[in-house]
């Protein structure tokens, strides 16, 4: 995404639009699946279902990997770069970790659609909860990529 001609306040708005788009897309898809499902929904925690095991493993691996990879991206940000260059790298990391959450959420919704097992909602709720933790605020952005107080103030001006 090109962020050369925007200020930090516009950057924050753009990042929040992306965030809400991903979050609301998951919710909308889930509601649509509930609407079109004509099977009786059950709650079954049997680990004999291969889809249950694979969803569990994928959720654990992707959610952890997305967070770790993002921290690695944030750690490689050069503090001598311009503010907009650092924010662009932040946005890349943010998209990576949100995409891993969205992937787990979509897999759990599709698994619910295929099996009518409400247990897959647990994976969706975990993914959504983690996405809520990633909501971009000036203070969080500042903490994650080591911005100065003056740079954080620029989000409010």
N, C-alpha and C positions, 0 to 999 in steps of 0.2 A: 504494500500500500504506500502510495506517495504521500509523504507528510512534510514536504519542504516548505510549503507556503501557508502553514497553519500555525496558530499559537497554542500553548499548552491547554488553554480552556477548550478550544475546538477539538484538540486531540482527546481530551477527556470525554467530551460528548460523543465523539466518533467511537471511542473504545467502549463506551457504555451502550451505544446502539448495537454494536457487534455482540456484546455480552447479552443484552436482552433479546436479540434475535435468536441466538443459539438456545437460550433458556426457554423462550416462549415456543420455539419450534419443537422442542421435546415435549412440552406440556400439550401443545396442540395435536401433535402426532399421537400421544397417549390418549387424549380425549377422543380422537377420531377412531382409534382402535377399539376403545370401549364402546363407542357408538355402533360400529359395524359388526362387533362380535356377537354372534347369535348362539354361542355355546354357553352353557352354564359355567361360570368361573368357579374354580376350586382352589383350595389352599393345600398343597402337598409338599412336604419337605423331604421327600424321599431322594436320597443322593444316588439312586440307581438310574436316574434319568441322565443320559449323557449330555443333554443340553444344559442341565442344571450344573453339572461339574464343569463343563467348558465355560459357561457364563461366569461362574465363580472364579475360575482361574484367570480368565481374560480381564475381569473386573479388578482383581488384585494386581495383576501385572500392569495393565494399562494405567490405572489410577496412580500407582506408585511411580511408574516410568515417566508419565507425563509431568508429575511434580518434580521428580529428580532432574529430568532433562531441562525443564524450565529454570530450575535453580542454577544449572550449569550455564544456560544461556545468559541469565542475569549476572552470573559471576564473571563472565567474559566481557562484560560491558566496560569499555575504557572510560574512566572518569574524566579524561581530558577531551573526549568527544563533545560535540555540541549537544545541547539539551535535546533538540529535536532528533538527533541521531540516536541518542540513548533511549528516548521515548519510542522511536521506531523499533528498536531492538526489544524493548519491553513489550510492545504490542505483538511482536513475533512470538515471544515466550508465552504471553497471555493466550494467544490463539492456540498454541500447541497444547497447553494444559486444559483449556476449555474443550478442544476437539477430542481429547482423550476421554473426558467426562461425557461428552455428547455421544461418542462411540459406544461407551458402556451403556448409556441410557437407551440408545437406539437398539442395541442388541437385546437388552432386557425387555423392551416393548415388543420387538419382533418375537422373542421367545414366549412372551405372554400371549401374543396372537396365535402362535403355533400350538401351544400346549394348553391354553386357558388356565394356567397355573398362576395364581395370585402371588406366589412366593417370589416371582421375578420382579414384582413391585419393589421388593427390598433393594435390589440392585439399582433400580431407577431412582429410588429415594436417596440412596447413598450418593449417586452421581449428582443429583440435584443439590443435595446438601453441600457437597464439595464445591459445586459451582457457585453456590451462595457465598462460600468463604472467599472466592476469587473475585468478588464484586470490586471493580476498580474505584478506589477513592484516592484523592491526592496523597493522603498520609500513607496508605498501603503502597502506592507506587513509589513514593519517596523512600520508604523502608526497604522495599525490594531491590531498588536499583541505586540506593545510596545518594539520594538527592539532598542538596542543602536546603535549609529553611527558606531561603530566598527563592529557590527554584520551585519549591512546593507552593509558596505564596502565588507564583505566577499562574497556577491553575484557577485561582479565585479572581484574578484581575481580568 
